[in-house]
Amino acid sequence: MLLNAPPPPKVWNTLERMFTAHSRALSMNIHYQLATLNKGDSSVANYFHKFTQLTNTLAAVDQPLLPHEALSFLLAGLGSKYDSLVTSVKTQLHPMSLEDLYGHMLGHELRIAQNQPTVDLSNVSANFTNKGSSTRGGRGNCLPSNSNYTHVGGRSNFNSNRGRGRGRQNFSSNRPVCQVCQKQGHVAL
């Protein structure tokens, strides 16, 4: 038996069919991944990196995407925050290169980040306080609903027999109502 003899044609045909089937399955899987690829919360750089990995794999199995197909896949996964960019790219007379589009995507991402409102949560409070003083203790400006609380002639009166030093106290009835107190069944003062 000769060691350098080529394998019989039947073996070549089998190998070619196996390689073609594997290549086709890989290609279909990558096309599916490209069709479902979304930027989501990831950065433009990460999104573009995933995209180029997939397109490079297609090129490696000798099935590269046409430029307009690549643009379509890349634009499709951007999301609604990039609608203005997608519209401008689609309405251009001459197709944009992937590298140019990547630059525009990075610029758009920076613009979105600059326009995000900042929220300072350090000043947020569940209690509403009003200028003026209250002579009673406790948290917030709420009284349990079972307190002896009356409203007489434009003034609100509160009579509590809890502890010494507390007696009849007057509170204005036109003070804001705390929504937290209302939900808990308290009377807001």
C-alpha positions as CSV (number, residue, x, y, z in Angstrom):
1,M,0.0,0.0,0.0
2,L,1.3,3.4,-0.9
3,L,1.5,6.0,1.9
4,N,1.4,9.0,-0.4
5,A,-1.5,7.9,-2.5
6,P,-4.5,10.3,-2.4
7,P,-7.6,9.0,-0.7
8,P,-10.3,7.5,-2.9
9,P,-12.8,10.1,-4.3
10,K,-15.5,8.7,-2.1
11,V,-13.6,9.8,1.0
12,W,-13.1,13.3,-0.4
13,N,-16.7,13.6,-1.2
14,T,-17.7,12.5,2.3
15,L,-15.2,15.0,3.9
16,E,-16.5,17.8,1.6
17,R,-20.1,17.1,2.6
18,M,-19.3,17.0,6.3
19,F,-17.3,20.3,6.0
20,T,-20.1,22.0,4.0
21,A,-22.8,20.9,6.4
22,H,-20.8,22.1,9.4
23,S,-20.0,25.4,7.6
24,R,-23.7,25.9,6.7
25,A,-24.8,25.2,10.3
26,L,-22.2,27.6,11.7
27,S,-23.2,30.2,9.2
28,M,-26.9,29.9,10.1
29,N,-26.1,30.1,13.8
30,I,-24.0,33.3,13.3
31,H,-26.7,34.9,11.1
32,Y,-29.2,34.1,13.9
33,Q,-26.9,35.7,16.5
34,L,-26.5,38.8,14.3
35,A,-30.2,39.1,13.9
36,T,-30.8,38.9,17.6
37,L,-27.8,40.9,18.7
38,N,-28.9,44.0,20.8
39,K,-26.8,46.7,22.3
40,G,-29.1,46.9,25.3
41,D,-27.2,48.4,28.3
42,S,-23.8,47.5,27.0
43,S,-21.4,50.2,25.7
44,V,-21.1,50.9,22.0
45,A,-17.5,49.5,22.1
46,N,-18.7,46.2,23.6
47,Y,-21.6,46.0,21.1
48,F,-19.4,46.7,18.1
49,H,-16.8,44.2,19.4
50,K,-19.4,41.4,19.6
51,F,-20.7,42.3,16.2
52,T,-17.2,42.2,14.6
53,Q,-16.4,38.9,16.2
54,L,-19.5,37.4,14.5
55,T,-18.8,39.0,11.1
56,N,-15.2,37.9,11.3
57,T,-16.3,34.3,12.0
58,L,-18.5,34.4,8.9
59,A,-15.6,35.6,6.8
60,A,-13.4,32.8,8.2
61,V,-15.9,30.2,6.9
62,D,-15.8,31.9,3.5
63,Q,-19.3,33.5,3.8
64,P,-18.6,37.2,4.5
65,L,-21.5,39.6,4.7
66,L,-22.0,42.2,2.0
67,P,-21.3,45.8,3.3
68,H,-25.0,46.8,3.3
69,E,-26.0,43.6,5.1
70,A,-23.4,44.3,7.8
71,L,-24.7,47.8,8.2
72,S,-28.3,46.6,8.5
73,F,-27.5,44.0,11.2
74,L,-25.4,46.6,13.2
75,L,-28.1,49.3,13.0
76,A,-30.9,46.9,13.8
77,G,-29.6,46.1,17.3
78,L,-29.0,49.7,18.5
79,G,-32.4,50.4,20.2
80,S,-34.6,53.4,20.2
81,K,-32.1,55.8,21.8
82,Y,-30.2,55.6,18.4
83,D,-33.2,56.1,16.1
84,S,-32.0,59.5,14.9
85,L,-28.6,58.0,14.0
86,V,-30.2,55.0,12.3
87,T,-32.5,57.3,10.2
88,S,-29.6,59.5,9.1
89,V,-27.5,56.5,8.1
90,K,-30.3,54.9,6.2
91,T,-31.1,58.1,4.3
92,Q,-27.6,58.8,3.0
93,L,-27.0,58.5,-0.7
94,H,-23.6,56.7,-0.3
95,P,-23.3,53.8,2.1
96,M,-21.2,54.4,5.2
97,S,-18.3,52.2,6.1
98,L,-18.5,50.2,9.4
99,E,-15.6,52.2,10.8
100,D,-17.3,55.5,10.1
101,L,-20.5,54.2,11.6
102,Y,-18.7,53.1,14.7
103,G,-17.3,56.6,15.1
104,H,-20.8,58.1,14.8
105,M,-22.2,55.5,17.3
106,L,-19.5,56.5,19.8
107,G,-20.3,60.2,19.3
108,H,-24.0,59.5,19.8
109,E,-23.4,57.5,22.9
110,L,-21.4,60.4,24.4
111,R,-24.2,62.8,23.5
112,I,-26.8,60.6,25.2
113,A,-24.6,60.4,28.3
114,Q,-24.2,64.2,28.5
115,N,-28.0,64.7,28.2
116,Q,-28.9,62.3,31.0
117,P,-30.5,64.1,33.9
118,T,-28.7,63.6,37.2
119,V,-30.7,62.9,40.3
120,D,-29.3,63.8,43.7
121,L,-30.9,61.3,46.1
122,S,-29.2,62.8,49.2
123,N,-31.9,65.5,49.5
124,V,-34.9,63.1,49.0
125,S,-37.0,62.7,52.2
126,A,-40.3,60.9,52.9
127,N,-41.3,63.6,55.5
128,F,-42.5,66.9,54.4
129,T,-41.4,69.7,56.7
130,N,-42.8,73.2,56.7
131,K,-41.3,76.4,58.1
132,G,-42.6,77.1,61.5
133,S,-42.4,75.2,64.8
134,S,-44.4,72.4,66.3
135,T,-44.5,72.1,70.1
136,R,-45.1,68.4,70.1
137,G,-42.6,65.6,69.9
138,G,-42.5,62.6,67.7
139,R,-41.4,62.0,64.1
140,G,-42.7,63.9,61.1
141,N,-45.9,65.9,61.4
142,C,-48.3,63.1,61.9
143,L,-50.6,62.1,64.7
144,P,-52.2,58.7,65.2
145,S,-55.8,58.9,63.9
146,N,-57.2,57.9,67.3
147,S,-55.7,61.1,68.9
148,N,-58.0,63.8,70.3
149,Y,-57.7,66.2,67.4
150,T,-60.3,68.9,66.6
151,H,-60.6,71.6,64.1
152,V,-62.3,74.8,65.4
153,G,-62.7,78.1,63.6
154,G,-59.8,77.9,61.2
155,R,-57.5,76.5,63.9
156,S,-56.8,72.9,64.7
157,N,-56.6,71.8,68.3
158,F,-54.9,68.8,69.7
159,N,-55.4,67.6,73.2
160,S,-53.1,64.8,74.4
161,N,-52.9,63.5,78.0
162,R,-49.6,61.7,77.2
163,G,-46.9,62.7,79.7
164,R,-46.5,65.9,81.7
165,G,-45.9,69.2,80.2
166,R,-48.3,68.6,77.3
167,G,-51.6,70.1,77.3
168,R,-53.7,71.8,74.8
169,Q,-51.7,72.7,71.7
170,N,-52.8,74.7,68.6
171,F,-51.9,73.8,65.1
172,S,-52.8,75.5,61.9
173,S,-55.2,73.6,59.7
174,N,-53.8,75.0,56.4
175,R,-50.6,73.0,56.7
176,P,-49.6,70.6,53.9
177,V,-50.9,67.0,54.2
178,C,-48.2,64.3,54.3
179,Q,-49.2,61.5,51.9
180,V,-47.2,58.9,53.9
181,C,-49.2,59.9,57.0
182,Q,-52.5,59.6,55.1
183,K,-51.7,56.1,53.9
184,Q,-50.8,55.0,57.5
185,G,-54.1,56.3,58.9
186,H,-52.5,59.2,60.7
187,V,-53.7,62.8,60.8
188,A,-51.3,65.2,59.2
189,L,-50.7,68.4,61.1
